[in-house]
Amino acid sequence: MLLCQISDLHVMAGRRRAYGVVDTAACLERCVRRIAALDPMPDLVVATGDLVDDPTPAAYGLLRELLAALPAPVYLLPGNHDERGALRAAFPDHRYLPQRGGFLQYAIDDFALRLLVLDTVNPGQAGGSLCAERLHWLEQALARSDAPTVIALHHPPFATGIGFMDEIGLEDPSGLARIVRRFPQVQRLVCGHVHRPIQALFGGTLASSCPSSAHQVNLDFRSGSRAGFVMEPAALQLHLWAGETLVTHTACIDRFDGPYPFHG
């Protein structure tokens, strides 16, 4: 089974450029074309939040238009730039999205890997959290099946060392760690938010973040560094499940010369 992860699309209404620089709509178009050219085709695509930059109906309408070209089913979850009601309204045919309740959390049981989606959004805040209600949902969902499982959430549950991103990270992930540690079927926690490929051990398994389909966060470990971004290559991640372990590949979206045969 092949699970494709994209993240932090930051689509803007009217195809405006994010921060006046990044043509996020064009970036997402290239990303969709890259996925469509994969062989084998991913079984599903999960988009781990910050789907739009400003959560207006126009922005979500453009997002829907751009994602429509994906040849695999796509599963959406909110990030801190998203708004739950507007996301629901823009994708009424995405029946997996809960139509009731405050959080967009759901389970997908249709594949060899089970997908559990957690909602870490705090409206109006850049940082995220997992309250008792959200953690209880996860615990109950994990208890229902021992199938190999991937948990998707927007905010990574670990500190990255990039200070300005950690300031808006996931508040107190200890409750999540305690739950994950109890369920050995959890193969991975896949996240977005930090616009970089980062991995860390968490709750007895591995947590990883996906680069953005557009711009990347500046890699800066200095204390007091200011938030910024760089136009490093856009990328997606491919999580390959062959029945024993989950292997993750980070793939650049843009094309490069090759492949060339090895000699000697």
C-alpha positions as a Markdown table, in Angstrom:
| # | Residue | x | y | z |
|---|---|---|---|---|
| 1 | Met | 0.0 | 0.0 | 0.0 |
| 2 | Leu | 1.2 | 3.5 | -0.8 |
| 3 | Leu | 0.0 | 6.5 | 1.1 |
| 4 | Cys | 0.9 | 9.9 | -0.3 |
| 5 | Gln | 1.1 | 12.9 | 2.1 |
| 6 | Ile | 1.0 | 16.5 | 1.0 |
| 7 | Ser | 0.9 | 19.4 | 3.4 |
| 8 | Asp | 0.7 | 23.2 | 3.9 |
| 9 | Leu | -0.7 | 24.1 | 0.5 |
| 10 | His | -1.6 | 27.7 | 1.6 |
| 11 | Val | -3.9 | 28.2 | -1.4 |
| 12 | Met | -5.1 | 31.8 | -1.7 |
| 13 | Ala | -8.3 | 33.1 | -3.3 |
| 14 | Gly | -7.8 | 34.7 | -6.8 |
| 15 | Arg | -4.5 | 32.9 | -7.1 |
| 16 | Arg | -2.8 | 35.6 | -5.1 |
| 17 | Arg | 0.7 | 35.0 | -4.0 |
| 18 | Ala | 1.3 | 34.1 | -0.4 |
| 19 | Tyr | 3.4 | 36.8 | 1.4 |
| 20 | Gly | 3.4 | 38.5 | -2.0 |
| 21 | Val | 6.0 | 36.0 | -3.2 |
| 22 | Val | 4.8 | 32.4 | -3.4 |
| 23 | Asp | 2.4 | 31.3 | -6.2 |
| 24 | Thr | 0.8 | 28.5 | -4.0 |
| 25 | Ala | -1.9 | 27.7 | -6.5 |
| 26 | Ala | 0.7 | 27.0 | -9.3 |
| 27 | Cys | 2.7 | 25.0 | -6.7 |
| 28 | Leu | -0.3 | 22.8 | -5.9 |
| 29 | Glu | -0.9 | 22.3 | -9.7 |
| 30 | Arg | 2.6 | 21.0 | -10.1 |
| 31 | Cys | 2.2 | 18.8 | -7.0 |
| 32 | Val | -1.0 | 17.2 | -8.4 |
| 33 | Arg | 0.7 | 16.6 | -11.7 |
| 34 | Arg | 3.6 | 14.9 | -9.9 |
| 35 | Ile | 1.2 | 12.6 | -8.0 |
| 36 | Ala | -0.7 | 11.8 | -11.2 |
| 37 | Ala | 2.5 | 10.7 | -12.9 |
| 38 | Leu | 3.5 | 8.3 | -10.1 |
| 39 | Asp | 3.7 | 4.6 | -10.9 |
| 40 | Pro | 2.3 | 2.8 | -9.0 |
| 41 | Met | -0.4 | 5.3 | -8.1 |
| 42 | Pro | -0.9 | 6.0 | -4.4 |
| 43 | Asp | -3.9 | 4.3 | -2.8 |
| 44 | Leu | -4.8 | 7.6 | -1.1 |
| 45 | Val | -3.6 | 11.1 | -0.5 |
| 46 | Val | -3.8 | 12.8 | 2.9 |
| 47 | Ala | -3.4 | 16.6 | 3.1 |
| 48 | Thr | -2.2 | 17.5 | 6.6 |
| 49 | Gly | -3.5 | 21.0 | 7.1 |
| 50 | Asp | -3.1 | 24.6 | 6.2 |
| 51 | Leu | -5.0 | 23.8 | 3.0 |
| 52 | Val | -5.6 | 27.5 | 2.4 |
| 53 | Asp | -3.9 | 30.6 | 3.7 |
| 54 | Asp | -7.0 | 32.6 | 4.5 |
| 55 | Pro | -10.1 | 30.4 | 5.0 |
| 56 | Thr | -12.6 | 32.1 | 2.7 |
| 57 | Pro | -15.1 | 30.3 | 0.5 |
| 58 | Ala | -13.2 | 31.6 | -2.6 |
| 59 | Ala | -10.0 | 30.1 | -1.3 |
| 60 | Tyr | -11.6 | 26.7 | -0.6 |
| 61 | Gly | -13.3 | 26.8 | -3.9 |
| 62 | Leu | -10.0 | 27.2 | -5.7 |
| 63 | Leu | -8.5 | 24.4 | -3.5 |
| 64 | Arg | -11.4 | 22.1 | -4.5 |
| 65 | Glu | -10.8 | 22.9 | -8.2 |
| 66 | Leu | -7.1 | 22.2 | -8.0 |
| 67 | Leu | -7.5 | 18.9 | -6.0 |
| 68 | Ala | -10.1 | 17.6 | -8.4 |
| 69 | Ala | -7.4 | 16.5 | -10.8 |
| 70 | Leu | -6.0 | 14.0 | -8.3 |
| 71 | Pro | -6.4 | 10.4 | -9.5 |
| 72 | Ala | -6.5 | 9.0 | -6.0 |
| 73 | Pro | -9.0 | 9.7 | -3.1 |
| 74 | Val | -7.9 | 12.6 | -1.0 |
| 75 | Tyr | -8.5 | 13.0 | 2.8 |
| 76 | Leu | -8.4 | 16.5 | 4.3 |
| 77 | Leu | -7.7 | 17.7 | 7.8 |
| 78 | Pro | -7.5 | 21.3 | 9.1 |
| 79 | Gly | -4.5 | 23.3 | 10.1 |
| 80 | Asn | -4.2 | 26.6 | 12.0 |
| 81 | His | -4.9 | 28.5 | 8.8 |
| 82 | Asp | -8.1 | 26.6 | 8.1 |
| 83 | Glu | -11.7 | 27.0 | 9.4 |
| 84 | Arg | -13.7 | 23.9 | 10.1 |
| 85 | Gly | -17.1 | 25.2 | 8.9 |
| 86 | Ala | -15.8 | 26.6 | 5.7 |
| 87 | Leu | -13.9 | 23.4 | 5.0 |
| 88 | Arg | -17.0 | 21.3 | 5.5 |
| 89 | Ala | -19.0 | 23.6 | 3.3 |
| 90 | Ala | -16.6 | 23.5 | 0.4 |
| 91 | Phe | -16.4 | 19.7 | 0.4 |
| 92 | Pro | -19.9 | 18.4 | 1.2 |
| 93 | Asp | -19.3 | 15.2 | -0.8 |
| 94 | His | -16.4 | 14.2 | 1.4 |
| 95 | Arg | -18.6 | 12.1 | 3.6 |
| 96 | Tyr | -15.7 | 11.2 | 5.9 |
| 97 | Leu | -15.7 | 14.7 | 7.3 |
| 98 | Pro | -17.9 | 14.8 | 10.4 |
| 99 | Gln | -20.9 | 17.0 | 9.9 |
| 100 | Arg | -21.6 | 17.2 | 13.6 |
| 101 | Gly | -19.5 | 18.1 | 16.6 |
| 102 | Gly | -16.7 | 20.6 | 17.0 |
| 103 | Phe | -13.8 | 18.7 | 15.7 |
| 104 | Leu | -12.9 | 17.2 | 12.3 |
| 105 | Gln | -11.7 | 13.8 | 13.5 |
| 106 | Tyr | -12.3 | 10.5 | 11.6 |
| 107 | Ala | -11.2 | 7.0 | 10.9 |
| 108 | Ile | -10.6 | 5.5 | 7.4 |
| 109 | Asp | -10.7 | 1.7 | 7.5 |
| 110 | Asp | -10.7 | 0.9 | 3.8 |
| 111 | Phe | -7.0 | 0.2 | 3.2 |
| 112 | Ala | -4.3 | -2.1 | 4.5 |
| 113 | Leu | -3.2 | 0.8 | 6.7 |
| 114 | Arg | -5.8 | 2.3 | 8.9 |
| 115 | Leu | -5.8 | 6.1 | 9.0 |
| 116 | Leu | -6.9 | 8.1 | 12.1 |
| 117 | Val | -7.1 | 11.8 | 11.7 |
| 118 | Leu | -6.8 | 14.1 | 14.7 |
| 119 | Asp | -7.8 | 17.8 | 14.8 |
| 120 | Thr | -5.3 | 19.9 | 16.7 |
| 121 | Val | -6.7 | 23.3 | 15.7 |
| 122 | Asn | -7.4 | 26.1 | 18.3 |
| 123 | Pro | -9.5 | 28.7 | 16.4 |
| 124 | Gly | -7.7 | 32.0 | 16.1 |
| 125 | Gln | -4.4 | 30.6 | 17.3 |
| 126 | Ala | -1.4 | 29.4 | 15.4 |
| 127 | Gly | -0.5 | 26.8 | 18.0 |
| 128 | Gly | -2.4 | 23.6 | 18.5 |
| 129 | Ser | -3.6 | 21.4 | 21.3 |
| 130 | Leu | -5.4 | 18.1 | 22.1 |
| 131 | Cys | -8.1 | 18.4 | 24.7 |
| 132 | Ala | -9.5 | 15.5 | 26.7 |
| 133 | Glu | -12.4 | 15.1 | 24.3 |
| 134 | Arg | -10.1 | 14.7 | 21.3 |
| 135 | Leu | -7.7 | 12.4 | 23.1 |
| 136 | His | -10.6 | 10.2 | 24.3 |
| 137 | Trp | -11.8 | 9.9 | 20.7 |
| 138 | Leu | -8.3 | 8.7 | 19.7 |
| 139 | Glu | -8.1 | 6.2 | 22.5 |
| 140 | Gln | -11.5 | 4.8 | 21.6 |
| 141 | Ala | -10.7 | 4.6 | 17.9 |
| 142 | Leu | -7.4 | 2.8 | 18.6 |
| 143 | Ala | -9.1 | 0.3 | 20.9 |
| 144 | Arg | -11.6 | -0.7 | 18.2 |
| 145 | Ser | -8.9 | -2.3 | 15.9 |
| 146 | Asp | -5.4 | -3.6 | 16.1 |
| 147 | Ala | -4.8 | -3.0 | 12.4 |
| 148 | Pro | -1.6 | -1.2 | 11.5 |
| 149 | Thr | -2.4 | 2.5 | 11.9 |
| 150 | Val | -1.2 | 5.9 | 10.8 |
| 151 | Ile | -2.3 | 8.9 | 12.8 |
| 152 | Ala | -2.4 | 12.2 | 10.9 |
| 153 | Leu | -2.4 | 15.6 | 12.6 |
| 154 | His | -1.3 | 19.1 | 11.7 |
| 155 | His | 0.9 | 20.2 | 14.6 |
| 156 | Pro | 3.9 | 17.9 | 15.2 |
| 157 | Pro | 4.0 | 16.5 | 18.8 |
| 158 | Phe | 7.7 | 17.2 | 19.2 |
| 159 | Ala | 10.0 | 20.2 | 19.5 |
| 160 | Thr | 11.9 | 20.8 | 16.3 |
| 161 | Gly | 14.6 | 23.1 | 17.6 |
| 162 | Ile | 13.4 | 25.8 | 15.2 |
| 163 | Gly | 12.3 | 28.3 | 17.9 |
| 164 | Phe | 9.8 | 30.4 | 16.1 |
| 165 | Met | 7.9 | 27.2 | 15.0 |
| 166 | Asp | 8.1 | 25.6 | 18.4 |
| 167 | Glu | 6.5 | 28.7 | 19.9 |
| 168 | Ile | 3.4 | 27.8 | 17.8 |
| 169 | Gly | 3.6 | 24.0 | 18.2 |
| 170 | Leu | 1.4 | 21.5 | 19.9 |
| 171 | Glu | 0.8 | 22.3 | 23.5 |
| 172 | Asp | 1.6 | 19.5 | 26.0 |
| 173 | Pro | 1.8 | 16.4 | 23.9 |
| 174 | Ser | 2.3 | 14.1 | 26.9 |
| 175 | Gly | -1.4 | 12.9 | 26.9 |
| 176 | Leu | -1.0 | 11.9 | 23.2 |
| 177 | Ala | 2.3 | 10.1 | 24.0 |
| 178 | Arg | 0.7 | 8.1 | 26.8 |
| 179 | Ile | -2.1 | 6.9 | 24.5 |
| 180 | Val | 0.1 | 6.1 | 21.5 |
| 181 | Arg | 2.5 | 4.1 | 23.7 |
| 182 | Arg | -0.3 | 1.8 | 24.7 |
| 183 | Phe | -1.1 | 0.8 | 21.2 |
| 184 | Pro | 1.7 | -0.9 | 19.3 |
| 185 | Gln | -0.2 | -1.0 | 16.1 |
| 186 | Val | 0.6 | 2.7 | 15.6 |
| 187 | Gln | 3.2 | 2.7 | 12.8 |
| 188 | Arg | 3.6 | 6.5 | 12.5 |
| 189 | Leu | 2.3 | 9.9 | 13.3 |
| 190 | Val | 2.4 | 12.1 | 10.2 |
| 191 | Cys | 2.2 | 15.8 | 10.5 |
| 192 | Gly | 2.5 | 19.1 | 8.7 |
| 193 | His | 2.8 | 22.7 | 10.0 |
| 194 | Val | 6.6 | 23.1 | 10.1 |
| 195 | His | 7.2 | 23.0 | 6.3 |
| 196 | Arg | 10.2 | 20.7 | 6.6 |
| 197 | Pro | 10.9 | 16.9 | 6.6 |
| 198 | Ile | 11.7 | 16.2 | 10.3 |
| 199 | Gln | 11.6 | 12.9 | 12.3 |
| 200 | Ala | 11.6 | 12.2 | 16.0 |
| 201 | Leu | 10.8 | 9.2 | 18.3 |
| 202 | Phe | 7.5 | 9.8 | 20.0 |
| 203 | Gly | 5.4 | 7.5 | 22.2 |
| 204 | Gly | 7.3 | 4.4 | 21.3 |
| 205 | Thr | 7.0 | 5.0 | 17.5 |
| 206 | Leu | 8.1 | 7.5 | 14.9 |
| 207 | Ala | 6.6 | 10.9 | 14.3 |
| 208 | Ser | 7.4 | 12.8 | 11.1 |
| 209 | Ser | 6.6 | 16.0 | 9.4 |
| 210 | Cys | 6.1 | 16.6 | 5.6 |
| 211 | Pro | 7.6 | 19.5 | 3.6 |
| 212 | Ser | 5.2 | 22.0 | 2.0 |
| 213 | Ser | 4.0 | 21.7 | -1.6 |
| 214 | Ala | 5.1 | 25.3 | -1.9 |
| 215 | His | 7.6 | 27.2 | 0.4 |
| 216 | Gln | 9.7 | 25.8 | 3.2 |
| 217 | Val | 10.4 | 27.2 | 6.7 |
| 218 | Asn | 13.9 | 28.7 | 7.2 |
| 219 | Leu | 16.1 | 26.2 | 8.9 |
| 220 | Asp | 17.4 | 28.3 | 11.8 |
| 221 | Phe | 18.3 | 26.9 | 15.3 |
| 222 | Arg | 19.5 | 30.2 | 16.7 |
| 223 | Ser | 17.8 | 31.5 | 19.8 |
| 224 | Gly | 15.4 | 34.3 | 19.1 |
| 225 | Ser | 15.5 | 33.9 | 15.3 |
| 226 | Arg | 12.7 | 35.5 | 13.4 |
| 227 | Ala | 10.1 | 33.6 | 11.4 |
| 228 | Gly | 10.9 | 33.3 | 7.7 |
| 229 | Phe | 10.7 | 31.0 | 4.7 |
| 230 | Val | 12.9 | 29.9 | 1.8 |
| 231 | Met | 12.1 | 28.6 | -1.7 |
| 232 | Glu | 13.8 | 25.3 | -1.2 |
| 233 | Pro | 12.3 | 22.5 | -3.4 |
| 234 | Ala | 8.7 | 21.7 | -2.8 |
| 235 | Ala | 8.2 | 18.1 | -1.8 |
| 236 | Leu | 5.7 | 15.4 | -0.8 |
| 237 | Gln | 6.1 | 12.2 | 1.1 |
| 238 | Leu | 5.3 | 8.6 | 0.1 |
| 239 | His | 4.7 | 6.2 | 3.0 |
| 240 | Leu | 5.1 | 2.6 | 1.7 |
| 241 | Trp | 3.5 | -0.3 | 3.7 |
| 242 | Ala | 4.6 | -3.7 | 2.6 |
| 243 | Gly | 3.2 | -5.6 | 5.5 |
| 244 | Glu | 6.0 | -5.4 | 8.1 |
| 245 | Thr | 7.1 | -1.8 | 8.5 |
| 246 | Leu | 6.3 | 1.6 | 7.2 |
| 247 | Val | 9.0 | 3.2 | 5.0 |
| 248 | Thr | 8.9 | 6.9 | 4.2 |
| 249 | His | 10.3 | 8.6 | 1.1 |
| 250 | Thr | 10.5 | 12.4 | 0.6 |
| 251 | Ala | 10.1 | 13.2 | -3.1 |
| 252 | Cys | 10.8 | 16.6 | -4.7 |
| 253 | Ile | 7.8 | 17.8 | -6.8 |
| 254 | Asp | 9.8 | 19.5 | -9.5 |
| 255 | Arg | 11.6 | 17.4 | -12.2 |
| 256 | Phe | 15.3 | 17.0 | -12.3 |
| 257 | Asp | 17.6 | 15.5 | -14.9 |
| 258 | Gly | 17.8 | 11.7 | -15.0 |
| 259 | Pro | 17.5 | 9.0 | -14.2 |
| 260 | Tyr | 20.9 | 7.9 | -15.6 |
| 261 | Pro | 22.2 | 4.3 | -15.5 |
| 262 | Phe | 25.2 | 3.5 | -13.2 |
| 263 | His | 28.4 | 2.5 | -14.9 |
| 264 | Gly | 31.4 | 0.6 | -13.6 |
